[in-house]
């Protein structure tokens, strides 16, 4: 008759010990190797294979390790955990160590039956990580089974990489360029959203009618919307600007998605207002319909909103979990390394005489063209207007952009009506704050209104082509000077341009001009999003081991939103002044964000002092924008109508009075004072609304004390990133790897593993590649989870780190293993860290958890490793608290330990283990109660979720290690090998 085994019990089968999982049945046991991962789970049939109860063997007194044995064994054990017993099921299986403040949205999410959150943290705080944490946790708990991320196509690959590298979620890209391939593999009648459980979808692609309806019908139960402010429209179409129709289509899609009250929905945006109150209300309505009409002037209304809305600026989280946050002390304080300062400078340049003459003639042509078109009709007038703006913007960008524009037909020239001319011309000529359709927007626009450019335009184009190079292009000459200064100061700058011809021109002209150690590359819209990322990585990796090498990236605004560049670059040069300051914020936000190693990011804004346009745009738009940012501490998006009103006025004045006349004050222009007053009022109103939003609706749903409690629990259970690095370094050294640690502050190092035991080499070859290990090449171990082929990330979930930890753990448990064994299950250390004999136990607890969810109960077996310590003899043990026990790991030997004394001490400690069983059981029961309370605390607002929750400790506990610390005594003649200092 076969025995019945409960979940969490130990059995022996196939020559090893296993843990019985809840999915088991009497005739089939589902087993996970003791200390193994989810990937090693196997099914065993007791009818056909021998299965017997097993007990974890006690350590042997003949196998003593040194002072580091306990710490190495403990870390090796914890790295193997993939699902902790605490309320956060996923934190053990992700490749990123979240900041404490990034746990706040997760805590908010776990208090909701159906998660609905608007995450509006400031640029660079880490909204992607916050959303990834929630998604991974909901998937791990079974609260969600499928995921879709809606984002712009330019950010799709980056989202895919973040989810895969940091959260182990392998998502399929659903873009216009991939959908045909995906649909070819579908079965008849099957939706690709059913076929692929995890998808990243282009918002532009999915808004088409055919795909929209298919997506809504087969929509996953968890949806993340990036840049959500671009997916809502203001109620007043006049507020919507050129992108209103596009936003309306996306808004209709999200209304249908959010209509399912059981669907989890995360909306991400750093600019929830964008200056439009009705758009903000519509955004809230997607989260919960009742939020759209909530009275946010009342405390009750704000408290309701706080359950679903988190919006913090950098100052709120730079120093977190401190006494200023209401905590008793700073023991859990966390400082986040945002750049503390952004050094900014406006650098003017003056046109050369030849360039000035060309611009004057272009302005004269533009004035004649607008005047003539105005007499022909409204359609012709609008076509001429947009052609003129394209001409002037290209002219002040570069000779290359000017020549291209002068020879190209205007896009708006094909319009049949004035409205169509505006729809075609505005996106190309303007820099909309809400325009996330950056694809194709860096193409040089056309100025010609017919297929064949007129003789006057062609003559201007020929003159522009003769102005290339620093001799006649003073702007290029000034840029070269600024870049040399940045490079000399050790910076790696990005130069942002408006048009592709300008970027290509700069890359060509700057080549070889910035020093032998400077590498230059250009990234524009001519490359696919994936190719852009690859080129950036190639530039970042080029001669990466040479600290003298500098990198300069020339880019258009195809990189101004979403793409993270802080790891390779630390300065921004605005070569072309955007016509909306929000675009500059987006550019600077690519490098000035969490993860930037520079404490000071440098920003240079170049502007033409005498070109008739830049100076006025800088005076009116940028100075006002900077003042608001200084007053509020955050950036407020400039309403598109405000920016367009200013730039239209500048162009009108330029056409009427010429370049010299434009040097007068813009506010002295007849007929424009009233419109400028209105612009001032609109912008100030938008700033005031943003200020009110940040102060009234600040995150108050989760108190820092609650975060601190959970952070302490997570760190106790899983350890931190520094522990993983130190473990890997020590273990590889002990296993005879050749280590090169540059100690350059990066934390990175390399290891050659040719001299390590064969079992470890085989395991590493399986994860890093046979050739790398067989040829004994240097393997880079990096502190970032974003790694290349043949590299290892110093995170607990990296397969190479797992291979090292598994070898250390397995060799510690097998006293007969050949070769070096870094960790041992026993040790005796003579140290002045203790005044009386103290014994440290490394204990593994197993828990059987019953976790209710809205999809039903889940049965889980989880493990937890704890350190327990007592003073004196086992029969009269005086137990220490958890902090004192953990502190023993840092104790260092201060004297040799006599061999006989060591054997006597460890034998006595091992013989006393049975007498400690009651305390270990009591501790396990107490730990189970703490875990139960933690689960309930995290979900305290959701009674349905915690009803039926159970945490049951599984007996007996496993004592993995016993380590005795004795105070110094008289020197002895002989010592135990490995126990010396």
N, C-alpha and C positions, 0 to 999 in steps of 0.2 A: 504494500500500500504506500502510495507516494505521500510525502508530507506537504502540508499547506504552509506557504511562507507569506508573512505579512510584508507590505511595502516598507522598505527601509532596512529589512533584515539582511544579514550577510550569508552568502552561500559560497561553497567551493565547487567549481566545475571547470573542466578543460585546463586544469593545472593552475588556476589562479582564483582569487577571491572576487566576488561580485556583490553589487547592491541590487536588491529586488526592487523593481519599479512598479508604480500603481497600475500600469497597463497589463500586468500579469494576470493569468488565469490558472486554474489548477493543472491543466494539461499543457500549458505553455508559459514559461517564465520569461519576462522581458527584463534583461539584466544590463547594468552598466558596470564596467570594471571599477574596482575600488580605486578612487583617485583618478579615474579616467574621464573623458569628455563625452558629450552627446554623440560625437561621431563614432564612438566605439561601442554603442549599444548593440546588443545581440539578443536573439531569441533562442532559448534552449528548451528542448522537449524532455522532461524528466523520464518519460516512458522509454526513450531511446538513449539517453545519456545519463551518466551518473551525476547526481546533484546531492550535496549533503550540507547540513548546517556548518557554518564556519565561525570561528572566533579569531579576532585579530591577535596575533602573537605578541607577547611582551618583548621589549628590547632585551638584548643580550649584554651582560657585563663584560664580555670579551671584545666588544666592538666599540671602543671609545674614540670620540672625535675631539676636535680642539674647541677653542672658545667661540668660533663662528658657526659651529655645527647646528645649534638650535635655530639661529636666524635663517640660515640657508634652507634648512628643512621646512621651516614655517612658510617662507616665501614660495618655495617650490610647491608646497601643498596648496597655497592660496591661488597661485597662478592657474592651477588645474581646475579650480571652481569655475563653472560656467553659469550657475544659477544659484545665487545666494538665498538664504532663508529669509532675508528681510523683505520689506514691502516693495523694493525696487528689483524686479525680477531680472532686468536686463543689464544692470550696471556692470556685472561681472563679465559680460560678453561683448562689450563695446571697446573700441580701440582709441578712446579719447577719455581723458579724465576731466569731467565737466567742472567749470568754476562753480562755486557755491551759489552765486546769484543765478546761474543757468538752471538750477534745480527748482526755482520758484515757479515757472510755468508748468513744470512737471507736477509739482505738488498741487497746483491749481487744477490741473487736468484730472488727477486721481480723485478729486473730490466731486467730480461730476459723473453722473451715470452715462450721459452722452456728452463727449467733450466738445465744447464750442469755445474757442479762444481767439481773440484778436491780440496778437503779439506785436507791439509797436515800439520795441526797444530801439535806441538810437543806432545809427549806422556804425558798424564795426564791433558791436557788443557780442554778436554771435547768435542771431535769430535762427540760422540754419541748424546749429547744434541744438538749440532749445527745441526746435520742431522735431529733429531727429531723435532726441531723447524720448519725447512723448510717443512718437511713432513706434520706436523699438519697444518701449514698455507696453503699449497697447497690444502689439503683436505677440510679445512674450507672454502676456497674461491671457491671451485668447479673446480679448475684448474687441480686437479687429483681426481680420483675416487677409484683407487685401488693401493696397495703398496706391493712391495716385497723387503725383505732385504736378500741379499746373504752374508753368513758369514760361518766361520768354525763351525762344529757341536758342538765343545766345548763351543762356545759363544752363541749358539742359545737361551738357556734358559735365559741368561743374557739380550740379546736383547729383548726377549719377556717381561721380567720383567720391563725393562726401558721404553718400549713403553706403557705398560699398566699402570704402577704406575705414570709415569711423564706426559704422553701425552694422556692418555685415549684411546689408540689404542689397541684393543684386537686382536692380531695376532695369527694365527695358525702355529704350528711348522710342517715343511715338512722335515722330516729326514728319513734316512733308517729305523729307528725303528718305525716311525709313519705312513709311507705312505700306508701300507696295510690297516690299520684302516680307514684312510681317504678315500681311494679308494672304500672301501666297501659301503660307504654311498653315492656314486655318482649315478646319474641317467645315463641311457644308453647314451653313447656318450658325457657325460659331462666331462670337465676337472676340476681337483681339483683347478686349478688356477682361474677358473671362479666361482667355488662354494664358495671359500673362498677369499674375497676381500683383506684381509690383511694376508700376509704370511711371515714367516722367514724360509729361505731355506738353507740347507747345500750345500756349493759350491762343496764338493766332491760328494754328491748325485746327484746334478743336472747336472753334466758334462757328465754323461752317455748318450749314444746316444738317447735312448728311452725317457728319461725324459727331455733331452735338447731340443729336437724338440717340445715336448708338451709345454714346458715352453715358448719357443720363439714364438710359434703360439698363445698362450693365455697370453702373458706377460702383466703385469699391465702397466699403463701409468706413474708410478713412481717406480724407482728401486734405491735402496741403496746398494752399494757394500762395505763391510767392508774389511780391510786389502787388498786393491785393488792391491798393489804391487805384491801379490802372484798370481794375475790373468793376468799377462802379462809376456811374454817371450822375452828374448833378441833375436835380429836378428841372432846373432852368436850363434849357439847351444853350442859352447864350453864355452860361458859365463853362460849358464843356469844351469850348475851343474846337480845334480841328480834329481832335481825337474823340469827340463826343460819340460819334456813331460807332466807332470801334469799341469804346468802353461800354456802350449800351448793349452790344451783342454779348460781350463777356458777362455783363451784369445779368442779362436774361439767363445765360447758362448757369451762373452761380445761384440764381434764385431757384432754379429747378433742382440743382444739386442740394441746396440747403433745405428744400421743402421736406425732405425725409427727416423727420424728427429724431430718428435713430442713427443718423449718419454723423460720425465724428468729423469736425471741420476746424482746421487751423488756418487762420488768415494772417499773413506776415506782411508788414509794411513799416518802414521807418517814418512815413509821412501820412498818417491816417486822415489828416485834414486836407492838406494841399490847398488851403484857403477857401474851401467850399463846405459850408455847414451841411447842406443837404446831401452832398456826397458822403460826408462822414456819417450822417444818420442812416443812409442807405447801407453803408458798410456795417454798421451796428445791426441793422435789420437782417443781414445775412447770418450773423452770429446767433441772434435770437430775435424773432419778429417784434417782441414786446420792447426790446431795447431801442428800436427806432423812434418810439414815441415817449420814451422815459423822460421824466422831469429831472434833468441832471442838476437843477439848482437846489434840490432837496438832499439832505443827508441820506435818506432812504434810497433815492434814485442813484446816487453815487455809489452807495454800498452794493446795490444790485449790479451796477456796471462793473465794479471792482472784481466780481466773481469771474468775469469773462474777459477783462481787459488789463493788459500789463504794458506799461510804457515808462521806460527809465532812460535817463541820459547817463553819460559816462561818469559824471560826478557822483551819481547815486550808487555806483557799484565799484568805483575805483578802489575804495577801501570798504570792505564789507565784513560783517560779523565782528564788529568792534564794540567797545563800550559805548560809542556814540550811537550805535544801533539799539542800545538798551540791554546789551549783554553784560554779565557780571565782570568779565575780563576779556582780554584779547587773545586767549589761547587758541581760538579757531579763526583769528583774523586772517583775511585773505586780501592781498594787494594784487590787482590785475594790471598787467604791464601795458596799459594804453600809453601812447606817446603823451607826455605831460605838456608839450608845447608844440605849436605849429608856427614856425617862423615864416612870415609872409612879407613879400616886398613887391611893389609895382615898379617895373622897369620900363621906362619910355625909350623909344628910338625915333629918329627923324629920317624921313625919306631922302634919298639922294636926289640931286636935281633932275636926272633923267627919269627916275621913278615918279617924282612929283609931277613932272610934265605929262607923263602917261596917265596918271590918276586924274589930273585936271581935264585932260581931253576926254577920258572915260566919263567923268561927271557931266561934262558938257554934252556929250552924246546922250547920256541918260536923261538929262533934262529935256533935250529936244524930243526924245522918243516919247516920254511921258506926256509932254505937251501936245504932241501930234496925235497920240492915241486917245487923249481925252476928248478930242473933237470927233473921233470916229465912233464912239459908243462905249457903253459900260464894259462889255466883254473885252474889247481891245485895250481899254484902260487898265483892267486888272491884269491881263497878260503882260502888258508893258511894265506894270508895277513889279510883278514878280521877276521878270527878266532883269530889270534894273537892280533889284536887291541882290539877285544871284551874281550879277556882274560886279557890284561894289564889294560884296563879301569875298569873292574870289580874288579881286584885285588887291585887297589888303592882306590876303592870306599868303600868297607867294606868286612869283612870275609863272611858275608851272601851272598852278590852279587857274590863274588869270587867262593864260593862253588856251587852256582846255575849255574853259567856259566860253570864251569869245568865239570858239570854233564849233560849239555844240548847240543844237537847237533846244530851246527852252521846253521843259516838260509841259508847262501850262499853255504853250502855243497850240496844243491839240484840243484845248477846251472848246466846248460849244456854247457855254454860258459863262457869265461872270462868276457865278457860284462854283462852277466846276473849275474855273481857273484858280480860285482861292483854294479849293480842296487839293488841287495838284501842286500849287506853288508853295503854300504855307509850310508843309512838312519839310520840304527841301531847304527852304530859306531860313526858317525859324529854328530855335532851340527849345522846344517845349519841355517844361518840367515833367509833364505827364507822359511824354512820348517815349514809350518803351520799345517802339519799333525802330531800333537803331540800325537794323539791317538795311543796307542800301543808302542810308542817309549820309554817308561820307563820300559818295560819288560827287564829283564836281558838277554843279548844275549848269544848265545851258542858258545863254543870254540871247542867242539868235532866235528870231521869230519865224524863220522859214528854214527849209532844209539847207539852202545855200546861204551861208552868212554873207551879209553885205560887205561891200568893199571897205567900208569904214571900220567894221568889226575885224575883218581880216588884217587890216593895217595895224590896228591896235594889238592884235594877237602876235604879229611879227615883232612889234616893238617889245612886247612882254618877253618873248623868247630871247631877246638880246640882253635882258637884264639879269639873267641867271648868274649866280656866283656872288661872292662877298664884295666884289668891287662896286657893283651897282645895287645890290640887295642889302641895305643896311640892317634890315631885320635879321637876316641870316648871320651877318657879321656879329650883331649883338648877341644872338643865341650862342654862337661859338664861344664868345667871351664868358657868358654865364655858365655854360656847361664846363668849361675848363676850370672855373672857380669851384663848382660843385664837386667835380672829380678830384681836384686837388685837396679838397676837404674830406675826401673819403666817401662821398655820396654816390649812389647809383640812381640817376634820375629817369623819370618817364617824361617825354615831351609829347604833349597832346596837341593835335592839329584838327582842323575841321574837315579837310578834304584829303582824299587818297593821293592826288598828284603832289600835294604839299608834303605829305609824309614820305613819299618815294623820293622827292627832290631833296629833302633834308638828309635822308639816309645816304644818298649818293654824295651830297656835298660835304657831309661831316666825316665820311670815311677817311681815316688816316689823319684827321685834323685834331684829335683829342688825346693823342699820346699812344705809344705802342701797346700799353697795357689796357686800353679801353676797347671793349667789344660793343658793336652797334648792330641792332636789328630793328626792322620795321614790321608792324602788325596792323593790317587794315582790313576792311570789309571784303577785299579780294580773296581772303582766306576763309575757309569754313571755321565755325566755332572751335571744332576739335583741332584744326591746324593752327589756330591762334594759340591755344593752350600749349601745343607741342612746341611751337617756336619759342614761346616764353620760357618753357622748361629747358629747351636747348640752350638758350642764352644764359639762363641761371646756372646751368651745369657746366658751361664752358670754362675750363681751367678753374673749377671750383676750389681746388686745393691750393690755389695761389691767392693769398690775401691781398696782393697788390693789384689784382685784376679788377677793373671797374666795368660796369655795364650801363649802357644807355639804350633805352627802348623808345622808339618813335612810334606813336600810336594815334589812331583816330578815335572817335567816340564809340566805336564798336567795343572798346574796352572800358568805357566810362561807368558802366553799371554792372554790378553783380560779380565781376571777375575779381578774385582776390590776388593781389600782387604784393602784399606786404612782406613776403618772405624773401623777395629778390630785390625790391626797390624801396627807396626811402626819401625820395624827393620828387616834386612835380613841377614841370614848367608848362604854363599855359601859353603856347606859342600863338595860337589863335584865340582871341578873346571871344568867349561865347556870348550870345545875346540874351542869356538868362543865367544869373549867378548860380542857380540850382545845379546847372550842368557842371560848374566848377566844383561844387560840393561833391558831386558824384565822382568826378575825376579824383579829387583829393582823398575821398573815402576809400579808394582802392588800396592806398598804402597806409593811411592814417587810421589804423584799426587794431583790434586785439591780435597779438602775434608779431607786431612790428617791434623789432629789437632796438631801433633808434628811439631815444627819449625825445628827440626833437626832429620832426619832419619839416623839411624846407619846401616852401612854395614860392615860385616866381611867376608873376603875371606880367607878360609883355603886352605893351599897347603902343599904338602909333600916336605919337604926340601931335602930329600935324597931318593925319590922313582924313580928318573931318568926321570920323565915326567913333573910333575907339575911346578917345578922351571923354566924349559925352556919355557913352554907355557906361564907362567906368565911374564917371562923376555921379550920374543919377541912380543907376541900378546897383552897382557894386558897393558903393559907400553906404547906401541905405541898408543893404543886405547885411553888411558887416556890422553895422551898428545894432541891428536887431539881434544878430547872433551874439554880440558882446553883452547885450542887456539880458537876454534870456538864457544864454549858455548852450543853446541849441540852434540849429539852422531851420529857418522857416521857408518853405518853398515859395518862390515868387509866383503869384498867379500869372498864367500865360497871358491874360489880357493886359496885365500891368506891363510885362516885358515887351509885348508887341506894341502897346501904346507908345512906349518910350522910343523904341527903335524906329517905328513908323515916323514919329515926329522928327527924329534925327535925320532920316533919309529925306523927308520932305524939305526940311530946312537946308540940307546940303544941296538939293537940286535947285532950290530957289536962289541961294546965296553963294554957292560954290564953297570950295574947301576953306578959303580964307575967312569967309563970312561965318563959318561954323565955329570959329574960335571965340565968338561972342558967347555970352551965357545962354544956355538953352532955355532958361526960364524967362528970358527977355523976349522970347518969340511971340509975336502978336497972334492972338487967337488960340494959344496953346496953354495959357496959364490955368484956365478952368479945367482942362483935361488933366493937367499935372496935379492939380489939387485933388481931383477925383482919384487918380492913381495913388496918391499919397494916402488918402483915406482908406482905400481898399486894402492896401498892403498893411497898413497899421492895424486895420481890423483883423486881417488874417493872422498877424503876429499876436494880437491880443487873444484871439480864440485859441491859438496854440499854447500860449502862456497859461490860459485858464485850464485847458485840457491837461497840461502837465502838472499843475498844482492841484486841481480838484479831483482828477481821476487817477492820480498816482497810485501805484500798486500798494494796496493796503490789505489785500485779502489774506496774505501770508506774512506773519510777523517774522522778523529775522531770528528770533529765538526758536521758532519752529524749524526754520531752515538749519540752524546750528545743531539742533538735536539730531536731525537726520544725517547731516554731514559727518558728525562725530561717529554715528553708527556705521555709515558706509566706510569711513576710513579705518575703523576698527576691524571690520569684516574683510575688506579687500586690500588695504594698504594703498600706497600711492605710486606715482610714476617714478619718483626717485628710488623707491625701494626696488622696483623692477630693474632699473639701470644698475644699481649697486650689486644686486643679486647676479645679474648676467655677467658683469665684469669679474666678480669674485669666482663664480662657478667656472667660467671659461679659463681663467688663470689656473685654478686648481686642476682643471682637466687638461692642462698642458697645451692650451691654445697660445698662439703668439699674439699679444695684444699691443696695439698702438693707440694710446689715448693722448690726443694733442692738447687736452686741457685748455681749449680756446674759448671756453664759455658756452659752446653749443651743446655739450653733453654727448656729442657723437664720438664714436671710436670704431676701429676696425679690428678684426680677428682673423687669423689664419688657423684653420682647425685641422691641418694635416697631421698634427701630433696627438690629437685627442683619441679616445677609445673608438673602436670600429662601430659600436652601437650608436654613438652620438653622430659620427660622420654619416652613417646611413640615414639617420633621421633628418639631419640637416640637408643632405642631398635630395631627399624627397620633397623638401619645401623650397630650397634655393636653387636646385639644379645640380646634376651629377658633375658636370664639367667644372663648375666653380669649386666644388669640394675636392674632386680628384686632382685638380691642378694646384691645389693649395693656394688659391688666390685670396687676397684680403677681402673679407666680407664686411661691408659697411653696416654698422648698427646705428640707427638714427633716432633722434628723439621725436621726430615728426611721424605721424602715421602715413603721410603721403610719401611713399617710397617707390623706387624703380625696381626693375627685375634684378634679382641677385642681391637685394638689400633686405635688411631686417629692421622692423620698427620696434623701438624699446617700449612696447606696450604689452600688457598681459595676454592679449588675444592674438598676437602675431604667432604664426605657426613655428617659426624658428625659436622664439622665446619659449613656446610651449614644449618644443623638443628638448631644449636645455633643461627646463624644469622637470619634465618627465624622466629624463636620464638621472638627474640629481635625486629625485624622489625614489625611483626604482632601485638605484644603486644603494641608497641609504637603507631601504627595506630588505635588500638582499646582501647579507653579510659575506656571502661567498663570491660576490661579483668581483671580476678581475679588473685590474687597473685602478686609477685614482678614484676616490669616492669623497667628494667635497663635504657632503653632509653625513652625519652619523646619528643614530638614535640615542646614543648615550654620550655623556661627557662629564668630566670633573675639572673644574677650573678654580685655581687659587687666585683670589682677587681681593683687593682692598675695597671693592664696591659693596661688600657685605661685612657685617661685624659678627654674625653668627651663621652657622651652616644653613644654607637656603637651597631648596630644591625647586626647580622649574619643570613643569609638565607641559608638553605640547599635546593637546587633546583634540580629537576630531569628534564632533557631534553630528548625528544625522537626525533629520526631522521629517516627519510625514505631515505635509501641509494639505489642508482642504481649503481651496480658494474659490469662493463663490464669484461668479461673474454674470453678466446679463445673458451670456450664452450657455450658462449651466455651470455646475461645479467642476473644478479641475483638481486632480490628485497629483501632488508633486512630492518628490523626495529631494531634499536639499541638504547641503553640508555646510558646516561652519567650523573653523579652526580657532581654538582659544588657548591662551596661555594662563596657567594657574600656578601659583607659587606659594610655598609655605616655609616657615622657619622651624628649625628644630627637627626632632625625630618624627617619623610618620605617625606613631601612636599618640603623640602630643603636638600635632601640627598646629601652628599659628598661621592662619591663612592671610596672605597679603591681598591688597586690592588690585584691580586690573592694571592700573597705571604702574604700580610698583613691580608687578610681574613683567610687564613689557619692558621696563627699564633695564631688567637683567640682560636683555639681548645686547645691550651696549657695554656690558661689563668686560673688561680686558684683563687677561692674566697678568699678575704682577710678580709672580714667583712660579718656579717649577713645582709640579705636583709629584710626590713620591708614589712610585708604582703600586706598592702594597696599600698605601693609604687610599689611593684612587679606587683600587678594586674593592677595598672594604667599604668605602663610602657609597659607591654605586650599587654594590650588592645589597647593602642595607636599604637603600632607597627602593630598589626593585622588589625586595621581599616585603616592603611595606605597602605596595600598591593595593593588595586586596583590602587592607584596612582603610583605604581612601575611597573605596567604591561608593559609600553612602554620600560622601561630600560631592563626588563627581556627578552622581545622580541628582543630588539636590541642586547643584549648579546648573545642570542641564534642564531641570524643571523650571528653575528661575529664568534661564535664558529663553526657554520656550514661552514663558509668560511675557517676557520683555518683547519678544518677536510678535506675539499676538497683539500686545498693546501698540506696537509700532504699526502693524498693519491697520489696526482700527484707528489709530491717530491720523495716519496719512489719508484715510478715507472717511474721516469723521463726519463729513457732510453728506455721506451717501449711505444711509442705513441699510438699503437693500443689498449693497455690495458686501457689507461686513456681516450680514446675517448668515450664520452657518460656518463662519470662519473657524478653523481649528489648526493648532500647531501642537503636534504630539512628538516628544523626544523618543528616539528609538534606542532601546537598550540592547547590549551594553555599549558604553562609550569606548572609543579607540584611543589608547595611550600610545601616541607615535614616538614621543621622545621623553627622556628623563635626564635632566642635567643638574648636577650638584655644584654649588658655588660655596667654597670654604674660605674663611679668612686666612691671611698669611700665617705661616708657622715657620719653624726653624728649617733651613735648607736641607734637602735630602741628597743622598749620594747618587741615586738613579732616578730617572724620570720616565713617565709614560710618553711614548712617541706620539706626537701630535698634540700634547697638552701643554707644551711650553708656551711662553709668551711670544 
